[in-house]
Amino acid sequence: MLWYFQVSLEHWPNEVFFHVSAARCWEMVRERVNQEITKQHKSGRMNLPPLQPPGSLDGFEMFGFSSPAIVQVNFQCADFPSLLVFLK
């Protein structure tokens, strides 16, 4: 089974981003946002947000992996043999 990260847009359900990497998934979102900002700017729209630089969206943080509870669980699961014993 292949696992992947997915971001979908509430108001545009056909616009879906997914990748096996959390960082790359959000990088794709950032690229799309910049594409839309550029398009709107070229059409003459003013007061747009600035283009988002690479790395401005942290995929792990955006998916919640930086939260203290998740970090603690990840730390506890780092000892793989102990995890296998726990799962038996």
C-alpha positions as CSV (number, residue, x, y, z in Angstrom):
1,M,0.0,0.0,0.0
2,L,1.3,3.4,-1.0
3,W,0.9,6.2,1.5
4,Y,0.8,9.9,0.5
5,F,0.0,13.3,1.8
6,Q,-2.9,15.2,0.3
7,V,-4.1,18.8,0.3
8,S,-7.4,19.8,-1.2
9,L,-9.1,23.1,-1.5
10,E,-12.5,23.7,0.1
11,H,-13.9,25.9,-2.6
12,W,-12.1,24.2,-5.5
13,P,-12.6,20.4,-5.0
14,N,-10.9,19.6,-8.3
15,E,-7.7,21.2,-7.2
16,V,-5.9,18.5,-5.2
17,F,-2.2,18.2,-4.4
18,F,-0.7,14.9,-3.3
19,H,2.8,13.4,-2.9
20,V,4.6,10.8,-0.8
21,S,6.6,13.6,0.8
22,A,4.9,16.1,3.1
23,A,7.4,18.8,2.2
24,R,6.9,18.3,-1.6
25,C,3.1,18.2,-1.2
26,W,3.2,21.7,0.4
27,E,5.8,22.9,-2.1
28,M,3.3,22.1,-4.8
29,V,0.7,24.1,-3.0
30,R,3.2,27.0,-2.7
31,E,4.0,26.8,-6.4
32,R,0.3,26.9,-7.3
33,V,-0.3,29.9,-5.0
34,N,2.5,31.8,-6.6
35,Q,1.1,30.9,-10.1
36,E,-2.2,32.4,-9.1
37,I,-0.6,35.5,-7.6
38,T,1.4,36.1,-10.8
39,K,-1.8,35.6,-12.9
40,Q,-3.8,38.0,-10.8
41,H,-0.9,40.6,-10.9
42,K,-0.7,40.3,-14.7
43,S,-4.4,41.0,-15.0
44,G,-4.0,44.3,-13.1
45,R,-5.2,43.3,-9.7
46,M,-3.6,45.2,-6.9
47,N,-2.9,44.6,-3.2
48,L,-1.9,41.0,-3.7
49,P,0.2,39.1,-1.2
50,P,3.9,38.7,-2.1
51,L,5.1,35.6,-3.9
52,Q,6.0,32.9,-1.4
53,P,9.7,31.9,-1.4
54,P,10.8,28.3,-1.4
55,G,10.7,26.8,2.1
56,S,8.1,29.3,3.3
57,L,5.6,26.4,3.9
58,D,6.9,23.7,6.2
59,G,5.2,20.4,5.1
60,F,5.7,18.7,8.5
61,E,4.3,21.7,10.3
62,M,1.4,22.1,8.0
63,F,0.4,18.5,8.5
64,G,0.7,18.9,12.2
65,F,3.8,16.8,12.7
66,S,5.5,19.6,14.7
67,S,2.9,19.6,17.4
68,P,4.3,18.5,20.9
69,A,2.0,15.5,21.1
70,I,3.1,14.1,17.7
71,V,6.8,14.8,18.5
72,Q,6.5,12.9,21.8
73,V,4.8,9.9,20.1
74,N,7.5,9.9,17.4
75,F,10.2,10.0,20.1
76,Q,8.6,7.1,21.9
77,C,8.4,5.1,18.7
78,A,12.0,5.7,17.7
79,D,13.0,2.5,19.5
80,F,11.7,0.1,16.8
81,P,12.3,-3.2,18.6
82,S,10.4,-2.0,21.6
83,L,7.6,-0.9,19.3
84,L,7.4,-4.4,17.8
85,V,7.1,-5.9,21.3
86,F,4.3,-3.4,22.1
87,L,2.4,-4.4,18.9
88,K,2.4,-8.1,19.6
